Amino acid sequence: MELVALLEFLAGITGFLMSIAYFPQAWKIFNNKSAEDVSIISYVIFAVGTWIWLLWGFFSGSFTVIVGFAFGALGSTLVLALSIYYRFVKPPRHRICVPKKTFVKKPAKH
């Protein structure tokens, strides 16, 4: 196998593995029904960047770029959509913590 072909194969595998890294974050947001700790601006940048790379892959005919960024575009968009949904559309209901009543025994009168 020639070096360029090997590097292209490794780039495709690496791109795919990096792209599926968005899905655990999406699952965590969905599971917790909260996106409090997620930087929306970061995922806007990730989503725009991965979609541009994916489009470039299609227009240039680069299978490696398509494989590398297809799941990344979907995953970053999913994280972004869930973050916006749980942050603005359906924010979490915070529980109101009411302290337990503590009973202090009054000293007995003698």
N, C-alpha and C positions, 0 to 999 in steps of 0.2 A: 504494500500500500504506500502510495507516495505521500510525502509529508503534508502537502496542501490538502489532500483528501482526508488525511487523518485529523488535521486541525479543524477542517470543516465539520467532520463528524463530531469531534469533541465540543466544538462551539455549539452545535445543535443540541447535544445532550445537556451541556451546561446551561444553555439558554432555557431549555425546557424545565430543568430542575429549578432554576432561579425563578421562572415564571409561576411555577406551582406554589411558590413560597407565599403568595398572596392569599391562598385559600384557607390556611389555618387562622389568619387574622379575620377573614370574612366569617368563618365558623364561630370564632370567639365572640364577635359582635352579635351575630345572630343568636347564639346560645345565651349570652348575657342580656340581650335586648338593650344594649348600651354601647355608645361609642364615645364615652367621655374622654378617654385617654388617647384617642386617635387624632392625628393631625390631618385635618381635611385638606389643607393646602398642599401637604406632601403628596397625598393621594391624587389630587388634581394634577400635579406635576407628573407623577408616575403614570396615571391614566393617559394623559395627553402624549407623553413620551412613548409609551408602549404602542399606542394606536398609530402614531406617526411611523415608528419603526416597522410595524406590521404592514401598513400601507406601502411603505418603501419596499418591503420584501415582496409584496405582490407585484408592484410595478417593475421591479428589477428582475423578477423571476428567481429570487434567491430562496430556495426551499429551506435552507438553514435559518435564515432570518424569520421566515414564516413560522417554522416550528418553534423557534426560540421565543417569539413574541406573541404567538396566538393565545396561549393560556395566560400570559402576563397581561395582555390587553383586557381579557375577560375578568381575570382575577382582580386587577387594580380597579376596574370599573365596578365590580361587585362590592369591593371594600368601600369605595367612594359612595356608591348608592346606599349601602346599608348604613354608613356613617351619617349621611345626610338624613336618611329616614329616621334613625333612632336619635339623632341629635335635635332635629328641627320639627319633623312631622309627628313623631310619636316619642316624645322625650320620656325617660323613665320616671316612674312615680317614686319619689323618695319617701321612704317610711319616716313617719314622725316618731322620733324616739321619746317616749314618755318615761321618765324615771320611775322606778318602782317606789311605792310609798314605803318609807321606813318608819317603823313605829318605835318610838322611844318610850320606854317604860317610865312613867312618872313615879317619882319616889312616893312610897306609901306614907300617909300622914299618921303620926303617932299621937 
